[in-house]
Amino acid sequence: MQVIASAKEEAFLTQLACEVRKHFPALTAKLDGPALRTKITAALERAKAAGVTSERDCVRLVNVAAALEWRLEDHPWLDAQLADPAVDDVSERVRLVVARALRDKQREEQNRAARRELERATRR
């Protein structure tokens, strides 16, 4: 049985690595296979520690980790949200993490665009 579980895990990691490369090409361009797998495995271990068990939720958290450029330690809110005792359902906690990460990324992009516009305006 251990062999079957190991083979399923290996297939899952391989498929997940392909998906991450597809959706985050700039981020993964400089990572070889083992380096990417290490980052994915670290994100999955974090998910497991938070009680996340569904593949779907694990994939969502790996996508969040990639969107945050694997710097999860720079986002302490993530672990706090995943452990929030006020939200009973693990999938709901994952959904809240995804929503927060998307809001933060959108704000980051808006701030970057505003800085570029300000720099353009001051050069004139």
C-alpha positions in Angstrom: 0.0 0.0 0.0 2.9 2.4 0.8 4.2 1.9 -2.8 0.8 2.9 -4.2 0.6 6.0 -2.0 4.1 7.0 -2.9 3.4 6.6 -6.7 0.2 8.7 -6.4 2.1 11.4 -4.5 4.9 11.4 -7.1 2.3 11.7 -9.9 0.6 14.6 -8.0 3.9 16.4 -7.5 4.8 16.0 -11.2 1.4 17.2 -12.4 1.5 20.1 -9.9 5.0 21.2 -11.0 3.8 21.3 -14.7 0.8 23.4 -13.7 2.9 25.8 -11.7 5.3 26.2 -14.6 2.4 26.8 -17.0 0.8 29.5 -14.8 3.9 31.1 -13.4 6.5 30.9 -16.2 8.6 33.9 -15.2 8.8 32.8 -11.6 9.7 29.2 -12.5 12.1 29.9 -15.4 15.2 29.8 -13.3 14.2 26.8 -11.2 15.2 23.4 -12.3 12.9 20.4 -11.5 14.3 19.5 -8.1 14.3 23.2 -6.9 10.7 23.7 -8.0 9.6 20.4 -6.4 11.3 21.5 -3.1 9.3 24.7 -3.1 6.0 22.9 -3.9 6.8 20.3 -1.2 7.4 23.0 1.3 4.0 24.6 0.5 2.3 21.2 0.7 3.9 20.6 4.1 2.6 23.9 5.3 -0.8 23.0 4.0 -0.7 19.6 5.8 0.4 21.3 9.0 -2.7 23.5 8.8 -4.9 20.4 8.4 -5.5 20.8 4.7 -6.2 17.4 3.2 -8.1 17.8 -0.1 -6.0 17.9 -3.3 -8.0 20.9 -4.5 -7.2 23.0 -1.5 -3.5 21.9 -1.6 -3.3 23.0 -5.2 -4.9 26.3 -4.3 -2.3 26.9 -1.6 0.6 26.0 -3.8 -0.7 28.6 -6.3 -0.9 31.1 -3.5 2.7 30.3 -2.5 3.8 30.8 -6.1 1.9 34.0 -6.5 3.7 35.2 -3.3 7.0 34.2 -4.9 7.4 31.4 -2.4 8.1 34.0 0.3 5.5 32.7 2.7 7.5 33.9 5.7 6.9 37.5 4.5 3.1 36.9 4.9 2.4 35.9 8.5 -1.3 36.5 8.0 -1.3 33.3 5.9 -0.6 30.9 8.7 -2.9 32.8 11.0 -5.8 32.6 8.5 -5.2 28.9 8.0 -5.3 28.3 11.7 -8.2 30.6 12.5 -10.4 28.8 15.0 -13.3 31.0 14.2 -13.6 29.3 10.8 -14.5 25.6 11.2 -14.2 24.5 7.6 -10.6 24.1 6.3 -11.7 24.7 2.7 -13.3 28.0 3.8 -10.0 29.0 5.5 -8.2 28.2 2.2 -10.7 30.2 0.3 -10.1 33.2 2.6 -6.3 32.8 2.1 -6.8 32.8 -1.7 -9.1 35.9 -1.5 -6.6 37.8 0.6 -3.6 36.9 -1.6 -5.5 38.0 -4.7 -6.5 41.3 -3.0 -2.9 41.9 -1.9 -1.5 41.1 -5.4 -4.0 43.4 -7.0 -3.1 46.2 -4.6 0.6 45.6 -5.3 0.0 45.9 -9.0 -2.0 49.1 -8.6 0.7 50.6 -6.4 3.3 49.6 -9.0 1.3 51.2 -11.8 0.8 54.4 -9.7 4.6 54.6 -9.1 5.3 54.2 -12.8 2.8 56.9 -13.6 4.3 59.2 -11.0 7.8 58.6 -12.3 6.6 59.4 -15.8 4.9 62.6 -14.7 8.0 63.8 -12.8 10.3 63.2 -15.8 8.3 65.6 -18.0 
